[in-house]
Amino acid sequence: MTTSTSRTYTGIGYDPTYFARKHRISKQQARYLIRKYGHDRDQLNDAAIALKVTPAS
C-alpha cells in the first residue's frame, strides 16, 4: 500500500491534446513533458506550470 496522495493510473496517460489545452502549451511541449515525466499527473502538472513561468530563450 502506498502512502502517496497522488494517483497514477498505469496504462492510462494524459492525452497530449487535452494536456496541451489544459495548460495552454503546444502539443509538442505536452508530448515532450509526457515522455520526460511519464504518466504521473501531479509531476506533469507541476512541470507544465514551471514551463509556463520559465522565460523563453
N, C-alpha and C positions, 0 to 999 in steps of 0.2 A: 504494500500500500504506500502511496506517495503522499507526502505532506504538502506538496506544492498546490497553490491555489489556481495556477494556470492550467488550462486544458489544452492538450494537444491530441488531436484525433488522428491516429495513424491511418494513412491512406486517404484521408480527406483533407486536402490542402486548399489554400486560397486560390481562387480563380484569378489570374493576373489582371484580367479586365476589371473585375469587381474591386480588387485591391487597389488598382491604379485610380479608379474613380473615387473610391472611399477616401483616399489620401491626397487626391489631386496631384498625382505624379504620372509620368509617362508609363505606358505599358512596358517599355524596355527597362525602366528603372524598377518596376514591380517585379518583372521576371528576374532581374539581377538579384534583388533582395530575397526573393523566394529561393533561388539557387543557393545564395550565400547562407541564409539562416534556416533553411528547411521549412517545416510546417508549424513551427512554434509561433502561434498567433501573437502572443504577448511580445516576443522578441521582434517579430516582423513589424508590429505596430510601432514599437519604440524606434526601430531603425528608420521607418518611413518618416516619423516625426523629426528625427535627427537629420535626415536627408533634407527636409524642407527648411530647417533653420540654418543649415550649413551654407555659407555663401558660395556661389558658383565661381569656379576659377576662370 
